[in-house]
């Protein structure tokens, strides 16, 4: 109840026009930051998205799958199965990164704090960034996941790219489509020549 009254106060002051533009801008940034923190995805949302992606790719034939999408998904699933996938929340964003070992491993290298990977290597280990309810890298890798670019590399150059038709071509196609619905009319001279 208290949270709704706070958000009502934040957004109603900007809507009334009683404050200056600078104050409204500051309030909108605070509201935006609150919305980012509130909609930040968590570890379960990443695993659900990963499961959804792997199911989508699993329905496709290996010859149709985009290799970038497939390799990224297979790498994430392998790391998850090995227990090396980690999740960290940084306030506005959430990061998913890979670790060297499973936290339950009893190896000396996995348990010794002096041998652990420094935080300065985190940018090279980041696999995905969660912000505003989305996992951005996973979503970008899944664009055109059902288009295999390798299928088209042997085509001639003019067939490798497509362009939208011009206005004249569209009008010609529409006219042909309209004409295809008309009844066929035959001339009487042709009928008499066929019968006689």
C-alpha positions in Angstrom: 0.0 0.0 0.0 2.8 2.4 0.9 4.6 1.7 -2.4 1.6 2.6 -4.4 1.1 5.9 -2.6 4.8 6.7 -3.1 4.6 6.0 -6.9 1.3 8.0 -7.1 3.0 11.0 -5.4 6.0 10.7 -7.7 4.0 10.6 -10.9 1.1 12.9 -10.0 3.4 15.9 -9.2 4.9 15.7 -12.7 1.4 15.4 -14.3 0.0 18.5 -12.6 2.5 20.9 -14.1 3.2 22.7 -10.7 6.9 21.9 -10.8 9.7 23.1 -13.0 10.9 21.1 -15.9 14.2 20.2 -14.0 12.3 18.8 -11.1 10.1 16.7 -13.4 13.2 15.4 -15.1 14.8 14.4 -11.7 11.6 12.7 -10.7 11.3 10.8 -14.0 14.9 9.6 -13.6 14.1 8.4 -10.1 11.0 6.7 -11.5 12.9 5.2 -14.3 15.6 3.8 -12.0 12.8 2.4 -9.7 11.2 0.7 -12.7 14.6 -0.7 -13.8 15.2 -2.2 -10.4 11.6 -3.5 -10.2 11.7 -5.2 -13.6 15.3 -6.5 -13.4 15.3 -10.2 -14.3 16.6 -12.8 -11.9 18.2 -16.2 -12.2 15.0 -18.1 -12.6 13.9 -15.9 -15.5 17.2 -16.5 -17.2 16.8 -20.3 -16.9 13.2 -20.1 -18.1 14.3 -18.0 -21.1 17.1 -20.5 -21.8 14.7 -23.4 -21.6 12.3 -21.6 -24.0 15.1 -20.9 -26.4 16.4 -24.5 -26.4 12.8 -25.7 -27.0 12.4 -23.4 -30.0 15.7 -24.5 -31.5 14.9 -28.1 -30.7 11.8 -28.0 -32.9 13.9 -27.0 -35.9 16.0 -29.3 -38.1 19.8 -28.9 -37.6 20.0 -27.7 -41.2 17.6 -24.8 -40.6 19.0 -23.5 -37.3 21.1 -20.4 -37.3 24.6 -21.5 -36.2 25.2 -18.4 -34.0 22.0 -19.0 -32.1 22.6 -22.7 -31.8 26.2 -22.5 -30.6 25.4 -19.8 -28.0 22.5 -21.8 -26.6 24.5 -25.0 -26.5 27.3 -23.2 -24.7 24.9 -21.8 -22.1 23.2 -25.2 -21.6 26.6 -26.9 -21.2 27.7 -24.3 -18.6 24.4 -24.7 -16.7 24.6 -28.5 -16.7 28.2 -28.3 -15.3 27.1 -25.9 -12.6 29.4 -23.1 -13.8 26.7 -20.6 -14.7 26.5 -17.8 -12.1 24.1 -14.9 -11.6 24.8 -11.6 -9.9 22.5 -8.6 -9.3 24.1 -5.1 -9.5 21.1 -3.0 -8.7 19.8 -1.8 -12.1 21.2 -4.7 -14.1 21.7 -8.4 -13.6 24.7 -10.3 -15.0 25.0 -13.9 -15.9 28.6 -15.1 -16.2 30.6 -18.3 -16.3 32.9 -19.5 -13.5 35.7 -22.0 -13.6 34.2 -24.6 -11.2 31.0 -25.7 -9.8 30.6 -24.3 -6.2 30.0 -27.8 -4.9 33.2 -29.1 -6.3 35.7 -30.3 -3.7 38.8 -29.6 -5.8 41.5 -27.6 -4.1 41.5 -25.1 -7.0 37.7 -24.5 -6.6 37.9 -24.0 -2.8 41.1 -21.9 -2.4 40.3 -18.2 -2.2 43.9 -17.3 -3.3 43.4 -19.1 -6.6 40.0 -17.7 -7.4 39.5 -15.6 -10.5 39.8 -11.8 -9.9 36.8 -9.6 -10.4 38.8 -7.6 -13.0 38.2 -10.6 -15.4 34.4 -10.4 -15.0 33.8 -8.4 -18.3 35.4 -11.2 -20.3 33.2 -13.8 -18.5 29.9 -12.0 -18.9 27.5 -14.1 -21.0 24.3 -12.1 -20.7 23.0 -8.8 -19.3 19.5 -8.6 -17.8 17.9 -5.1 -17.9 14.3 -3.9 -18.0 12.8 -7.4 -17.9 14.9 -8.8 -20.8 18.1 -10.8 -21.3 19.7 -8.7 -24.0 22.5 -10.8 -25.4 20.3 -14.0 -25.5 17.6 -12.1 -27.3 20.0 -10.6 -29.8 21.6 -14.0 -30.5 18.1 -15.5 -31.1 17.1 -13.0 -33.9 16.5 -15.0 -37.0 17.2 -18.3 -35.2 15.5 -20.2 -37.9 17.5 -18.8 -40.8 20.7 -20.7 -41.6 23.0 -18.4 -43.6 25.1 -21.3 -44.7 22.2 -22.5 -46.9 22.4 -19.4 -49.1 26.2 -19.1 -49.5 26.2 -21.2 -52.7 23.5 -19.2 -54.5 24.4 -16.6 -57.1 25.0 -13.1 -55.8 21.7 -11.7 -57.2 19.8 -14.4 -55.4 21.5 -14.0 -52.0 19.9 -10.7 -51.2 16.2 -9.8 -51.5 14.7 -6.4 -52.1 11.1 -5.3 -51.6 9.2 -5.0 -54.8 8.7 -1.6 -56.4 5.3 0.1 -56.5 4.8 -0.8 -60.1 5.6 -4.5 -59.4 3.2 -4.6 -56.5 0.4 -3.0 -58.6 1.1 -5.5 -61.5 0.9 -8.5 -59.0 -2.3 -7.1 -57.5 -3.9 -6.7 -60.9 -2.9 -10.3 -61.8 -4.4 -11.5 -58.6 -7.7 -9.6 -59.2 -7.9 -10.9 -62.8 -7.4 -14.5 -61.5 -10.8 -14.3 -59.7 -12.7 -13.3 -62.9 -14.6 -15.9 -64.8 -13.1 -17.2 -68.0 -15.0 -16.0 -71.1 -14.7 -17.9 -74.4 -15.5 -16.5 -77.8 -18.3 -18.1 -79.9 -16.0 -18.4 -83.0 -13.7 -20.8 -81.2 -16.7 -23.0 -80.0 -18.1 -23.3 -83.6 -14.7 -24.3 -85.0 -14.2 -27.0 -82.4 -17.7 -28.5 -83.0 -17.6 -28.5 -86.8 
